[in-house]
Amino acid sequence: MKKITCVGYHYTGSGVIDDLLRECDNVAQGVSEAECSILHVADGIADLEYHLIDNPHRTGSTIAIERFLRYTKDHKRMYEKLFGKDWLPLCYEYIESISKFQFQGYNFRQLYIRKPYTRYIILFHKLVNKISPKKFKKPGYYDYFPKETAYHALPSRELFLEKTRLFIEKLSNKIPNSDKAEFVVLDQLVSGNNPDYYMRYVNDLKVIVVDRDPRDLYIYHHYRHDHMLPKDPYHFCVHYKDIRQRKGEIDTSKVMYVTFEDLIYNYDDMKKKVFDFIGISPEHHVTPRKYFDPAISIKGTQLWKTHPEYSEQVKVIERELPEYIYHY
C-alpha cells in the first residue's frame, strides 16, 4: 500500500498537507489530531533497533521492549483513533515477532518501567527483611516476583527491518477505508531532519516536510502559551537552527521540502507540485478548499504585523536566522 506522511518541526504547519489530502477521494487517513510518531519518538522503534542490534546488552533487550510497550500503552487512546482496538494486540504481536523467546525472570528496572509502584513493594520487602529475625531473613537476590517474564530479543537487522515493515503495513491496513483507497496518510511518521533514516522501516512511503518562517513560529508559540520551544529569542534561534540540521542523504524522489507560506501564497502551483510528487491525479481532488483553505490559513502568517509587542524578539530572529526568513 502506498503511504504518505506529512511532518514538521512542531507548529510549522504540516497539518495543511494533511488537510489538503483529506480533500482527495483516493486517500485514507484517521482523525486529524492523531499522530503516528512511533518510529522516531524516544522509546519508539528506532530506540528498539539501537538497543537490540546496535548496542545489545544482557539486560537491554527486556528493558528496551518494556519501554516500547509502556509507550504504546501510554498513548493507546491516540493510536486507537488511527488503528482501532487492534493497536495494542498488533504491538504485542510485533514484539513477539522480533523476540527469540520469553522466560520466567526479570530485572528490577524492567519492573519499575512496567509498574512504577513496584519499587515501593520492593522497599517494603527489604524493610521487613531487615527487621526480621535471622532465621527468617531472605538473601538479597530473593525472587519476590516469581510470575514475572522477560524477553530475549537479539534479532538480526534484516529480521528486525522485515518485521517492522510488516508491522507498519498491518497498521496501515487498519486505517478506516484503507481497503478502498490508493494511499494512506500516517501523520508525523518520520523526523523532518532525518527522514531517510526512518524510511528504512516503511515500504512505499512519500514524505512531505513543512517548515515555517521562524518569526511567525516564535509568536504563534508565545500567544498560544505553548511549552515546547524556548521563550528566550536567542535560545529559540539556536533551537530552531539545530533541529533543522539535516542528517544523511535526502532522496528527493521520496522526500519533498516545502514551506507553510508557499503553500498559502502560491497555492495552485504548490498544490500541483505536491500532487505530482505523490502521484495523485487532479480528478481525485474532489472537495477543494474544504479542509485547507489558504484564505483562512493566511491569517497565521506575518504575525509580527498584528503582534507588534514582539517587535524586539522579531529583530533578534531576523538577525540570527536570515537564511530561514520567508521573503514575501
N, C-alpha and C positions, 0 to 999 in steps of 0.2 A: 504494500500500500504506500502511496506517495504521501510524504509528510512535509509540513511546513511549520516553522517556528518563527515567531517574531520576538525579538529580545531587545533590551535596552540597558541602561545603567542606573535605574531607579528614577522614576518620574521623567524619563526623557521622551515619552510619547509613543512607545511601541504599540500601545493599545489601539492606535489609529489603523495599523495594519490588520490587527485582529478584527476591528470593526469593518474595514474595507472588505475583508474576506468573508465576513458574515453576510455580506450582500450578494454572495455568489451561490448559485443553486447546486454546485458540484463540490462544495466544501463543507465538511462536518467539523463541529467543534463543540466543546462543552460550554458551561456558563462563563460569562465574560470575566468575572472576578477570580476565577480559579486558575492557578499557575501550576505548571508541571516542571519543577526545577530539580527533580530527583537526581539528575546526572551530576550536577556541579555544586550543589549545596554541601556544607560541612556535614559529614556522616552519610553522604549520598553514595552513589555508585562509584564515582572517581576515587573517593576515600577507600571504598572497599577494595578496588583494584590495587591501590597503593599498599594497603596492609596485608592483603592476601598474596600479592605477587611481587611487588617491587621491594617491600620491606617486611617479609614474613617473620613472625616471632612465635615462640612456643605457646604464648597465651594470646597473641594478637588476633588470630582469626576469630575466636569466640567473642572477644571484646568488640572488634570491628563489626561483626554481624549483629551483636546486641545493640550497638549504637545505631546501625542502619534500621533495625526493626523498631527501635524506640522512635526514630524519626518518622517511620511510616505510620506508627500508631498516633503520635502526637499531631500529625497533620491529616489524620484519617478523614475528617469532615470535609476538608478542602478537596482531597483527591477523589472522594466518592462523588463529588459534584461532576467530575470528569468521567470517572470509570465505573461508578456504581458500587454495589455491595461486593463486587469481586476484587476490589482493590487489595485488601489485606490477604485474602487467600492466594492471589497471584504473587504477592510479595513473598509469602512463605514458600510457595512453590518454586520461586526463583532462587531463594536461598538454598533450598534442598538440592536444586539442580547444580549448584556450584560447590556443594559440600560433599566430602567423601563419606562421612558418617557422623552420627551423633552418639554421644556416650554419657554414661552417668558420671557426672562430675561438674566442677565449676571452679572459678576463681572469684575472689571477693569483689573485684572491680566489675566483673560481669553482673553480679547480683545487685550492686549499687546502681548500675545503669537500668536494669530491669525493674527493680523495686527499691527506690531510694530509701524507704523506711527500714530496709534490711540492716543498714549499719547500726540502727538503734537496737535491733534484735540481737545483733552480734555483741554490741557493747553490754547489753543486759546479761547475756550468757557469760561473758568474760567476768563481769562483776560478781555474778552468782558463783562462778567457778573460783574466783579469788578468795571469797569468804567461806567457801565450803571446807569441811574437814578434809584432811589429806587423803583419806581413803576414798573420798567421793570426787576428788579433783580429776578433771579430764585433761589430756595432753593438749598442747597448743594447736595441734593440727586436727583436732577432733572434728568430725563431719556433722555439723548441726543441720545440714540441709540435704539429706540422702536422696531426695527425689529430683534434685536439680539435674539438668542436662546441659552439655556443652557441644559446640560444633567443632569438627576438624575439617577445615577447608583450605587446601593449598592447591587450587586448580592451575592448570597451565593458562597462559594468556589467551591462547587460541580458544580453549574451552570457555573461559570467562567471557570473552567478547561474543562468542557464538550464543551463549545462554542469555547474555544481556540484550543482544539484538532480538532474540526471540521474546524476551520479557517485554520489551518496548513494543514489539509487534502485537503481542496479546493485549497490552493495554490500549493500543490504538484501535483495535477491533472492538473495544468496549465503549468507545465514544458513541453517543446516540447518532443513529443514521449513518454510521461509517460504512455499513454494508451497501448503502445506496450512493455513496459519494466517491469521487475520484481522488480527493485529497482530504486529509485530516490535519487540524491545527493542534499543536502541542505548545502552548504558550510558555515562553521563558525556558525552553528545554536545554539551551546551551548558554555558555558565558560569552558575552559580547566581545571581550578582548582576546579570546582564545577558542573560537568556535570549532576549528578543525580538530582540536584535541578531543572534544566530546562527540564529534560526528562519527568517531570510530564505533560508538555504541549503538548507532541507528542506521538502518537501511533506508536508502532513497529519501534523503532529507534535504530541503532547501531552507536556508537561514536568511532572515532579513533583520539587520541590526539598525536600530533607530537611535540617533543622537540628537541633542538639543543645545541651543545656544546657552552657555553657562550663566549668562546674566538672568535669563528667564528661569532657569533651573534653580538658581540661588533664591530668587524672590519667591517663586512658587513654593519652594521648600519652607521658607520662612512663614508666609502668611497662612499656610496650611498647618503650621505648628508640627511639622514632621521631625522625627528624631533620628533619621538615618544618615544625615550628612552634617559635616561640621558647620557651625554657625559663624565662626570667625572667617572673614573673607579670604585671608591668606591661607588658612588651613583648608578652606574649601577649594582653593585653586590647586593646592598640592594634591589633594584627594582626587579632584576632577582629572588632573593630568595623569596621575599614577594609574588609576584603574582603566585608563584607555591605552595603556602601553600594550600593543599587540604582541602576542606570543606565537611563535611558529609561523608557518606559511599560511596564506589565505588563498583558498581555491575560489576564484571569482565566478566559476561556473556554479558554485553551490552556496556562496555567501555574498550577500549584497548589503552594502552600507548606504544608508540614506539619512537625511535629516528631517526632523519634525517640520521645520519651516518649509523645506522644499515640497513636502507632501501637501502642504496647505496652499502656498503661494504659486506653486506650479502643479496644481492638482491633476489636470488632464494628462500632461506629459509624464508625470511620475506614476500615475495610475497605469498607464500603458507600459512603462518600464517594469513595474512590479509584476504585472500580469504576464508580460513576455518572459521575465526571469523565471517565474514559477511554471509557466506553461498553461495558463488559463486563457481560454478564448473569450473575446469580448462578449459574445452572446450569453455567456454564463453569468455576467454581471447583471442580475435581473432586478435588483432594487437599489439603484444608485443613490448615494447620499442618505439612505435610510438610517445608517448607523454612524458613518463617517461623513459628516457634512463640514467641509472646510470653512464655510461661513460661520459656523459655530466654534470650531476649533481655533479659528484665528484669534479669538479672544484670549487664548493662552500664550500669545506671542507679544513681544515688545512690552513686557510688563513694566519695565522701568519708566515708561511714559505715564502709566496710570498709578505708579507707586513711587513718586519722587522721594519718599522718605528713605529709599535705599540708594540714593544717588552716589554717596561716598563709597559704598561697597561695590557698586557697579563700576566705578572708576578703577578700583583695585583689580577687579576681574578683567576689565579691558586692558589694563597694563600687564597683568600676569599671564593672561591666556589669549593673546591676539590671534593665534592660529586657529582657535576654536570659535571665534566670534562669527556669527552669521552676517553676511553682507546683503542687506536688503536693497 
